[in-house]
């Protein structure tokens, strides 16, 4: 009767003086009764009023236990979660974890609360901690979630696992057994929760990072077959083939991955030693060259991209990929490649540098960046005039380029940038003795005679 009245009132403070005079047996009896009553209520209706009544009984049970009763705190936390009182639920889970930091139910329960709050970092941290303690208890709990929530959990876990593994491989900071063990636990759990292709691939990646190449090979073949249609799986089999020096067989599937996801390819190349990468770059570049001659530029692009990544952005292979991109009219991407090439100038001969600047100039013209293009053509003429003139004659043509030189020189003249206008005019006349440029040069002499422009 007293408990019913207190539940109606909603104030348990008056129970505290009574508990002080209770014997231990009475406390245990009250705790047991309240816990049993709460569970009985929860087995029945799951409405808000019933859940609140169960929470009241659980609260009395916790008070009777002296403020801590693990099972009651866990049950009450879940009840608060059902009512949407997430912060209060976290408070109860924290109370359990303070006493037992490895409590699986509290870790996974708090993780699910963070999941409901869309707190990705916190949810992932708790669920990984729970999986490390007892994956067998956590996986069924995840599988009991709604499909949408399951997808969110697996997506977040995979994202975290991939980011961790990629960072470790990219920095060559070989992790300890504990870190790789954690990743392996996570990968195994993902496969049991959902046998998606990306989960199998992640599991194989973790095995390779552990140096367990035969296990990775076996798992990939079991999951995808010996000749998988899935590009990401084929690429991993190719990397494992490189362990037996099968460079030719590895280049084709890796070139396909290069067209689809360069970031993933860069990650995979971390499993290949430097010498193998060099052989792979050479083989890919050679195949790309053959495909270019056959005008299969789209397929050639994958091989050239593989050569670039395997050689760690060798200028030689960057030039070839830029040429391929130009044929495909992907001028912005080609421009980025040539910018990297030009940034690496230094030990290159003037002739090589001049050719690069001509290529950059052509790409800038294709993107309607005429002023920048003119600057690169002037640099090319300065470095090696015969080569630059030969390249210009072939493309874009002397007459058309001279018109652009005149346009940019005229613009500088109108802005009273006489020295720059004179310089552009002078180089333009080296390309072609245009009458328009000759007239502009005469005007510069006449109207800017007071300036030093020679």
C-alpha positions in Angstrom: 0.0 0.0 0.0 2.8 2.4 0.9 4.5 1.8 -2.5 1.3 2.4 -4.4 0.8 5.7 -2.6 4.4 6.7 -3.2 4.1 5.9 -6.9 1.0 8.0 -7.2 2.7 10.9 -5.4 5.9 10.5 -7.4 8.1 11.3 -4.4 10.3 8.7 -3.0 12.1 10.9 -0.4 9.7 9.9 2.4 10.8 6.3 1.9 14.4 7.1 2.9 13.7 7.5 6.7 11.7 4.3 6.6 14.6 2.5 4.9 17.0 3.7 7.6 15.2 1.6 10.2 14.8 -1.5 8.0 16.8 -4.6 8.7 19.0 -6.1 6.0 16.5 -8.8 5.4 13.7 -6.3 5.0 15.7 -4.3 2.5 16.5 -7.4 0.5 12.8 -8.3 0.6 11.7 -4.9 -0.6 14.4 -4.9 -3.3 13.3 -8.3 -4.6 9.6 -7.4 -4.5 10.1 -4.1 -6.3 12.3 -5.7 -9.0 9.9 -8.6 -9.5 6.9 -6.2 -9.8 8.7 -4.0 -12.3 9.6 -6.9 -14.5 6.0 -8.2 -14.3 4.7 -4.8 -15.4 7.2 -4.7 -18.3 6.1 -8.1 -19.5 2.6 -6.8 -19.9 1.7 -3.5 -21.5 4.5 -1.3 -23.0 2.6 1.9 -22.7 4.0 5.1 -21.2 2.1 4.8 -17.9 3.1 1.2 -17.4 6.8 2.0 -18.1 6.7 4.9 -15.6 5.2 2.6 -13.0 8.0 0.1 -13.6 10.6 2.9 -13.3 9.1 3.8 -9.9 9.4 0.2 -8.6 13.0 -0.1 -10.0 13.9 3.2 -8.2 12.6 1.8 -4.9 14.6 -1.4 -5.5 17.7 0.7 -6.1 17.1 2.7 -2.9 16.6 -0.5 -1.0 19.9 -1.8 -2.3 21.7 1.2 -1.0 21.8 3.1 -4.2 23.4 0.5 -6.5 21.7 -2.5 -8.1 23.2 -3.4 -11.4 20.3 -5.3 -13.0 17.8 -2.7 -11.8 19.9 0.2 -13.1 20.2 -1.5 -16.5 16.5 -2.2 -16.7 15.6 1.4 -15.6 18.0 2.8 -18.2 16.3 0.9 -20.9 12.9 2.1 -19.7 14.1 5.7 -19.8 15.3 5.1 -23.3 11.8 3.9 -24.3 10.3 7.1 -22.9 12.8 9.2 -24.9 14.6 10.4 -21.7 18.0 9.7 -23.2 20.2 11.8 -20.8 18.7 10.0 -17.8 19.2 6.7 -19.5 22.9 7.5 -20.0 23.1 8.6 -16.3 22.0 5.0 -15.2 24.3 3.3 -17.7 27.2 5.5 -16.4 26.4 4.4 -12.8 26.9 0.8 -13.8 30.0 1.5 -15.8 31.5 3.4 -12.9 31.4 0.2 -10.9 32.1 -2.2 -13.8 33.8 -0.5 -16.8 33.6 -3.7 -18.9 29.9 -4.3 -18.4 28.7 -5.4 -21.9 25.0 -4.5 -21.3 25.8 -1.0 -20.1 28.3 -0.4 -22.9 26.0 -1.6 -25.7 23.0 0.0 -24.1 24.7 3.4 -23.8 25.9 2.9 -27.4 22.4 2.4 -28.6 21.3 5.6 -26.8 24.0 7.5 -28.6 22.8 5.9 -31.8 19.3 7.2 -31.2 20.8 10.7 -30.6 22.9 10.4 -33.8 26.1 10.8 -31.8 28.3 8.8 -34.1 31.7 9.0 -32.4 30.3 8.1 -28.9 28.1 5.3 -30.3 31.0 3.7 -32.2 33.3 4.0 -29.2 30.9 2.2 -26.8 29.9 -0.5 -29.3 33.5 -1.3 -30.1 34.3 -1.5 -26.4 31.4 -3.9 -25.9 32.4 -6.1 -28.9 35.9 -6.4 -27.5 34.5 -7.7 -24.2 31.9 -10.1 -25.5 31.0 -9.9 -29.2 28.6 -12.9 -28.7 26.3 -10.8 -26.6 26.5 -7.6 -28.6 25.9 -9.0 -32.1 22.4 -10.4 -31.2 21.5 -7.0 -29.6 22.5 -5.2 -32.8 20.5 -7.7 -34.9 17.4 -7.0 -32.7 17.4 -3.3 -33.9 15.2 -2.1 -36.7 16.8 -2.4 -40.2 17.4 1.3 -40.4 19.2 1.4 -37.1 21.2 -1.8 -38.0 22.3 -0.1 -41.2 23.4 3.0 -39.3 25.4 0.9 -36.8 27.2 -1.2 -39.5 27.9 1.9 -41.6 29.4 3.8 -38.7 31.5 0.8 -37.6 32.8 0.2 -41.1 33.6 3.9 -41.6 35.5 4.0 -38.3 37.4 0.7 -39.1 38.4 1.8 -42.6 39.6 5.2 -41.4 41.7 3.6 -38.6 43.2 1.0 -40.9 43.9 3.5 -43.8 45.6 5.9 -41.4 47.8 3.1 -40.0 48.8 1.8 -43.4 49.4 5.3 -45.0 51.7 6.4 -42.2 53.5 3.1 -42.1 52.9 3.2 -38.4 52.6 -0.5 -37.8 50.1 -1.0 -35.1 50.5 -3.3 -32.1 48.7 -6.6 -31.9 46.0 -5.0 -29.7 44.9 -2.5 -32.3 44.8 -5.0 -35.2 43.0 -7.4 -32.9 40.3 -4.8 -32.2 39.9 -4.2 -36.0 39.7 -8.0 -36.5 37.0 -8.3 -33.9 35.1 -5.5 -35.5 35.4 -7.0 -39.0 34.2 -10.4 -37.8 31.2 -8.8 -36.1 30.3 -6.9 -39.3 30.2 -10.1 -41.3 28.0 -11.8 -38.8 25.6 -8.8 -38.7 25.4 -8.4 -42.4 27.3 -10.4 -45.1 27.6 -7.5 -47.4 30.5 -7.4 -49.9 32.1 -4.4 -48.3 32.2 -6.2 -44.9 34.0 -9.2 -46.5 36.4 -6.8 -48.2 37.2 -5.0 -45.0 37.8 -8.3 -43.2 40.3 -9.3 -45.9 42.0 -6.0 -45.6 42.5 -6.5 -41.9 43.8 -10.0 -42.4 46.3 -8.6 -45.0 47.4 -5.9 -42.5 48.0 -8.7 -40.0 50.2 -10.4 -42.6 47.8 -13.3 -42.8 47.7 -13.3 -46.7 46.7 -16.9 -47.2 43.7 -16.5 -44.9 42.7 -13.3 -46.7 43.0 -15.1 -50.1 40.9 -18.0 -48.8 38.2 -15.7 -47.4 37.9 -13.7 -50.6 37.6 -16.8 -52.7 35.0 -18.2 -50.4 33.0 -15.0 -50.3 33.3 -14.0 -54.0 34.6 -17.1 -55.9 38.0 -17.6 -57.6 37.1 -15.1 -60.4 35.0 -12.4 -58.7 32.9 -10.0 -60.7 33.1 -7.4 -57.9 35.9 -4.9 -58.8 37.0 -4.2 -55.2 37.4 -8.0 -54.5 39.2 -8.6 -57.8 41.7 -5.8 -56.9 42.5 -7.4 -53.6 43.0 -10.8 -55.2 45.4 -9.0 -57.6 47.4 -7.5 -54.7 47.7 -11.0 -53.2 48.9 -12.3 -56.6 51.7 -9.7 -56.4 53.0 -11.7 -53.5 53.9 -14.3 -56.0 55.3 -11.7 -58.5 52.4 -12.0 -60.9 52.6 -8.3 -62.0 51.0 -8.7 -65.4 48.0 -10.5 -63.9 47.6 -7.8 -61.2 47.7 -4.7 -63.5 44.3 -5.3 -65.2 42.0 -5.5 -62.1 44.0 -2.7 -60.4 43.6 -0.5 -63.4 39.8 -1.0 -63.2 39.9 0.0 -59.6 41.9 3.1 -60.6 39.0 4.3 -62.7 36.5 3.7 -60.0 38.2 4.6 -56.7 41.7 6.0 -56.7 41.6 6.4 -52.9 40.9 2.7 -52.4 43.7 1.8 -54.8 46.2 4.0 -53.0 45.2 2.2 -49.8 45.8 -1.2 -51.4 49.2 -0.2 -52.7 50.4 0.1 -49.1 50.4 -3.7 -49.1 52.8 -3.8 -52.0 56.6 -3.3 -51.5 58.5 -0.6 -53.3 60.1 -2.9 -55.9 56.8 -4.5 -56.8 55.2 -1.0 -57.1 57.9 0.0 -59.6 57.3 -3.1 -61.7 53.6 -2.6 -61.5 53.9 1.1 -62.7 56.1 0.0 -65.6 53.7 -2.7 -66.7 50.7 -0.4 -66.4 52.3 2.4 -68.3 53.3 0.1 -71.1 49.7 -1.3 -71.4 48.3 2.2 -71.2 50.6 3.2 -74.1 49.4 0.3 -76.2 45.7 1.2 -75.5 46.4 4.9 -76.4 47.7 3.8 -79.8 44.5 1.8 -80.3 42.5 5.0 -79.3 41.0 3.2 -76.3 41.6 6.2 -74.1 39.0 5.4 -71.4 40.6 2.0 -70.6 44.1 3.5 -71.0 43.2 6.1 -68.3 42.9 3.3 -65.7 46.3 2.0 -66.5 47.9 5.4 -66.5 46.3 6.2 -63.2 47.7 2.9 -61.8 51.1 3.9 -63.0 50.9 7.3 -61.4 49.8 5.9 -58.0 52.3 3.0 -58.1 55.2 5.3 -58.9 54.1 7.9 -56.3 53.3 10.5 -58.9 56.3 10.2 -61.2 56.3 13.2 -63.6 56.9 10.7 -66.5 53.6 9.0 -65.8 51.8 12.2 -64.9 52.5 13.5 -68.4 51.1 10.4 -70.0 48.0 10.5 -67.9 47.5 14.2 -68.7 47.8 13.4 -72.4 45.2 10.7 -72.0 42.9 13.0 -70.1 43.3 15.6 -72.9 42.0 13.1 -75.5 39.0 12.5 -73.2 38.5 16.3 -73.0 38.9 16.2 -69.2 41.0 19.3 -69.2 40.7 20.3 -65.5 42.0 16.9 -64.3 44.8 17.0 -66.9 45.7 20.5 -65.7 46.1 19.3 -62.2 48.5 16.6 -63.4 50.6 19.1 -65.4 50.7 21.5 -62.4 52.3 18.7 -60.3 54.8 18.1 -63.1 55.8 21.7 -63.4 56.1 22.1 -59.6 58.7 19.3 -59.8 60.8 21.0 -62.4 64.4 21.5 -61.4 66.5 18.7 -62.7 64.6 18.6 -66.0 66.3 19.9 -69.2 65.1 23.2 -70.6 63.6 21.3 -73.6 61.5 19.1 -71.3 60.4 22.1 -69.3 59.4 24.0 -72.4 57.3 21.1 -73.6 55.5 21.0 -70.2 54.7 24.7 -70.3 53.3 24.3 -73.9 51.1 21.5 -72.7 49.9 23.6 -69.7 49.3 26.6 -72.0 47.1 24.4 -74.3 45.1 23.1 -71.3 44.5 26.7 -70.0 43.3 27.8 -73.4 40.9 24.9 -73.5 39.5 26.1 -70.1 39.3 29.7 -71.4 42.1 30.9 -69.1 43.9 32.9 -71.8 46.0 35.2 -69.7 47.5 32.3 -67.7 48.0 30.4 -71.0 50.0 33.2 -72.5 52.3 33.2 -69.5 53.1 29.5 -69.9 53.8 29.9 -73.6 56.2 32.8 -72.9 58.0 30.6 -70.4 58.3 27.9 -73.0 59.6 30.3 -75.6 62.2 31.5 -73.2 63.3 28.0 -72.3 63.6 26.5 -75.8 62.2 28.7 -78.6 62.6 26.1 -81.5 60.8 23.4 -79.6 58.0 25.8 -78.4 57.5 27.2 -81.9 57.3 23.6 -83.3 54.7 22.6 -80.6 52.7 25.8 -81.2 52.6 25.2 -85.0 51.2 21.8 -84.5 48.6 22.9 -81.8 46.9 25.4 -81.3 48.5 27.0 -84.4 50.6 30.1 -84.7 47.9 32.4 -86.1 45.3 31.6 -83.5 47.7 31.8 -80.6 49.0 35.2 -81.9 45.5 36.6 -81.8 45.3 35.6 -78.1 48.7 37.2 -77.4 47.4 40.4 -79.1 44.2 40.3 -77.0 46.1 40.0 -73.7 48.7 42.5 -74.7 45.9 45.0 -75.6 44.2 44.5 -72.3 47.5 45.2 -70.4 48.0 48.3 -72.6 44.6 49.7 -71.8 45.3 49.2 -68.1 48.6 51.1 -68.6 50.7 48.0 -67.8 53.1 49.0 -70.5 56.0 46.8 -69.5 53.9 43.7 -69.4 52.1 44.7 -72.7 55.5 45.1 -74.4 56.8 41.8 -73.1 53.7 39.9 -74.4 53.8 41.7 -77.7 57.5 40.9 -78.1 57.0 37.2 -77.5 53.8 37.2 -79.7 55.9 38.5 -82.6 58.3 35.6 -82.2 55.4 33.3 -82.9 54.0 35.2 -85.9 54.7 38.6 -87.4 51.1 39.7 -86.9 50.2 43.1 -88.3 48.0 43.7 -85.3 50.9 43.0 -82.9 53.2 45.2 -84.9 50.7 48.1 -84.7 50.4 47.6 -81.0 54.1 47.6 -80.6 54.3 50.9 -82.5 51.6 52.4 -80.2 53.5 51.3 -77.2 56.6 53.0 -78.4 54.7 56.2 -79.2 52.3 56.4 -76.3 54.6 55.0 -73.5 57.9 56.6 -74.6 58.3 58.0 -71.2 58.3 54.5 -69.6 61.2 52.1 -69.7 59.7 49.2 -71.6 62.8 47.8 -73.4 
